[in-house]
Amino acid sequence: CLGRGGSDFSAGILANALDADALELWKDVDGFMSADPKAVEDAKLLKSLSYSEAEELGYLGAKILHPRTIVPLREKNIKAVVKNILKPGQEGTVISSFKEEKENIVKSIAIQKNIAVVQLKSASIVGLPGALTQIFSALSTNEINVDLVSTSEAGVSLTIGQTDVEKARNALENCPLAFESIAFDEDVAMIGIIGEGMKGKTGITGKIFGALGDAEINIEMISQGSTEINLSIVVKEHDAEKAVKVIHKKFT
């Protein structure tokens, strides 16, 4: 079994091997959207995405395209076209090396549910070399994937899949570090805000925080991606769809 996205990844490898001009991926959706249409009624079709934008959306839960598909395409600058098999006449979404910076900065907003936030607190980790290494080692040994990480002097917050909560609890309780507290919050969801136009732009985080604050939505955790084209925030799960609507209205 190829698993989720296995056919897309295989198609990407084949396109690379054949030096194809383009890869067409036929789905049961029109293409990538500015948000999940189930959450945002006026979500718009995205005519183009950069390789990085498509990857980030894939990692953040958009099930249209597995992010690993992009790797062999980027290697030979092969564009991908995502189209709807039920509407072959529509143009769909083109994924390529072209980095379009929209005037309104944000291109798409994704929701990832079924996650949990792990909060670790201990004064003993302040200034301790290798503290994060020990935490990640304990989790990786138990095959637990970490998505977001946020740190302070005496604390670490990270997100994992809900199905890994008990494994993570056991792994961290047996970690050599002496934690004062280990807390899990499963009533959360992650919102990913994506756009090439976000890179190097000032004030974006403030606008997002302001919009969510006006809507009385509290932010539990925040993480900026290394590519600088995505910002991920964690909110309570019951606020997730409201948060997406608020951000979508502000930026699209």
N, C-alpha and C positions, 0 to 999 in steps of 0.2 A: 504494500500500500504506500502511495506517495505522500499521503497526508495532506493537510490543508495547504493549498498553494503549490503542491508538487507538480501539477501539470503546467502551471505558469512558469515555474522555475526551469522545468525541463525544456519548455518552449524557448526560454531565454538562452539556455545553453546551446540549443540547436541553432537558433538565429545567429549566435556568435560563431559557431563552427562553420556555418554556411556563408558568413560575411553578408548577411541579409541587409537590405536597405531599410527594412522596417519589420516589426512584429505586430500582427493583428491579434488581439485577444478579445474573443466574443463572449460576452457575459449576458446576464439577465437584467442588467441595469444600463442606464444611458451612458454612464461613465462616472468619473469622480464629481462630487457635488461640493458646494460651499459649506454644507452641513448635512447631517442625516435628515432626509425629507420627512421621516417619521417624527422628528423632533422640531423641525423648522419647516413650516409649510411653504415659505417663499425661497427655499434653498435653490441655488442656481447651478446649472451645469458648468463645470470648469473646462474650457476649451483647451487649456494647456497647463502642464505641470513640469517642473524641472525634475531631474532624477532624484535629487535630495528631497524635494517636497513629497514625491510619491513614496519614497522610502519611509519618511517620517510618518505619513498617514498610515502606511501599512503597519509600522511598529505600534502606532497608537490605537490600533483596533479596526481600521477600515479594512474590510474583508474582500475588497474588490481585487486587490493584487498583493501577493506575498512580497514583502520587501526584498527578499533574496533574488527575486527575478531581475531586479535592476542591475545587479553586479555584472553579469556577462554582457548586458546591453551597454552599460557605461564604458566598459573596456574597449568597445569598438565603435562607440558613438552611434548606436543603432536606436532609432526612435521606436516607441511602442504606441499603438493606437488601441484604446479600449472602446469597444462599441457594443451596442445592444443587439443581440441576435434576433430579437422580436421587432426591432426598428432599424433595419439595415441602412436606411436612407439618412439617418441622423449622423452628424459628424463625430460624436463621441469626444473623448479626451486624448490629446496627444502628449506623450511623455518623452522628453528629449533633454539635451544638454542646455537648451535655451533657458535662461533665467529671467523670466518676466517679473518685473517689480510693479505690482498694481499700485495705483495712487492711494487706494484705501488700505494698503499694506498687508492685511490679512487675506489669505486665499481660502482657507478651509479650517473648519473646527470639527474635531472628532471627539467622541465619547468612548471611554473604555470603562466598562462596569466589571463586576466580579473581581474586584481587587481588594486588598486590605493594606492599611498603613500600620507599620511596626514602629513603635517609639521606644528607643533605648536611652536610658539615663544613667549616668555614673560619673561621679567626680574623679574616679580613678583613671579615666581615659584622657583627662586633660593633659595635653602635652606628651602623651604616651606614644612613642613611635610604633607603627604597625598595628594600632588599634583597629583601624578599618580593615586591614588585611585579615586579622583574626576573625572579624565579624563575617566578612565575605567568604572566607575559607570555610567557616562553620556552615554557612548556607549552601555554598557550592558543593561541598562534600555530600550534602543531602539532596542534591539536584534541584535546588530552589533558585529560580531566576529572580533577579532584582531589576525593577524598571527605573524608578526614580530614587534619588538619594539627596538628602538635605542634612547638613551637619551644623552643629554649634560646638562650643568648647566642651560642654559636658553632656552632649546628647547627639543622637543620630536618628533620623527618621528615614524610612524607606518603604517602598511599595512592593508587594508581592501578589501573586494570584491567591484568591480566596481558598482554593483547594489545597494550598500549601501551608495554611496557617498552623495546623497542629504539628507538621514536620518542622516548621520554623521555630515554634515554641520549644520543642524538644532540643533542637540544635542549639538555640541560643542559651537555654538553661544549662547546657553542658559545655558552653564556650568557656575558655580559661579566664575571660574577663569577668570581673565582679560587677554585675549591673545592679543598680539600686532599684530599678523598675524595668519591666518589659511589658508593654501594653500593645494590644491589638485593636484596631478599629475596622470592622468589616462593613460598616454602613457608609461607604464612600464610593466615589467614582472619579476618574481622571478625565480632565478636559485638555485636549491638545490643540493649541492655536498655531497654525502653520502659515508661512509665507516668506518668499525670498526677500520681499520688501521690508521685513522686520530687521534684517541684518544691519547693524550700525545705526538704526533709527532710535532717537531719544523719545521718551515720554509714553511709549507703548504700554509698559507695565502699569504706569500711573493711570492711563485711560481705562485699562482693563479692571484694575482695582476699583477705580471710581465708579465704573458702570455696575460692577457687582455689589459694591457698597450701597449704591443708590437703590439697588434691588433687594437689599438686606440679605445678601448671600455671603456667608463667611468662607474664607479660604483656609483650608486646613494645612496645605503644603504647597510649595512652589519650587520648580526646577527649570533652569534654562539649559537647553541643549547645546552641545559643543559646536554645532554647526551655526548657531545663532539665528536659525530660521524657524525655531519652534520654542514655544513656551508651554510648559505643562503645569497645570494646577490641579489640586485635589479639593473637592467639595463634598458635602454630604450627598449621598445618593439621591435623596428626594429633591435636592436642588439642582441636579445635573442638567436636566433638560431645560429648566428655566435659565440656568447659567449660559447654556449654548445659545438660546434665543436672545439673551441680553447682549452677549458679545457679537453675535451675528448682526444684530440691528445696529450696533455701534460701528462696525468696521466694513460691512458689505452693502 
